Amino acid sequence: MGRILAIDYGTKRVGLAVTDPLQIIANPLETVHAKDVLAYLKAYVQREPVDAIIIGMPTRLSGEATDATQHVVGFVRILKKEFPALPVHTVDERFTSKMAQQAMLAGGLKKKARQDKGTVDRVSAAIILQSYLESRTI
């Protein structure tokens, strides 16, 4: 069984998270510069078996698209082209950054670590992935 890879896509930084091989636990993986993310993903998929890619889709509370939605939709298109054998699923990512901040605070991270946007992106990706994992078991 391969891992499931999750992406919190941003135009500057991309947070990544991955499951364990049994697809039970979501773990923050890395924060990569947006221009380097495809090369990183290609290398990762070559060295680790991956069953699916999950990407957070930004929407407003009303369900409407945000300014960032078009960037994510374009990136989803690229992922489907570059990884045709892997299913790509989108997950609602509303409140993940806020939830990531709260999780880091609850986990005892110091203020400086909580302010690191790369850490927030990785934890947000893990929350997106955990949300996807939970939706599969319902």
Secondary structure, DSSP 4 states (H G I P E B T S, - for coil): --EEEEEE--SSEEEEEEE-TTS--EEEEEEEEGGGHHHHHHHHHHHS-EEEEEEEE-B-TTS-B-TTHHHHHHHHHHHHHH-TTS-EEEEE-TTHHHHHHHHHHHTT--HHHHH-HHHHHHHHHHHHHHHHHHHHT-
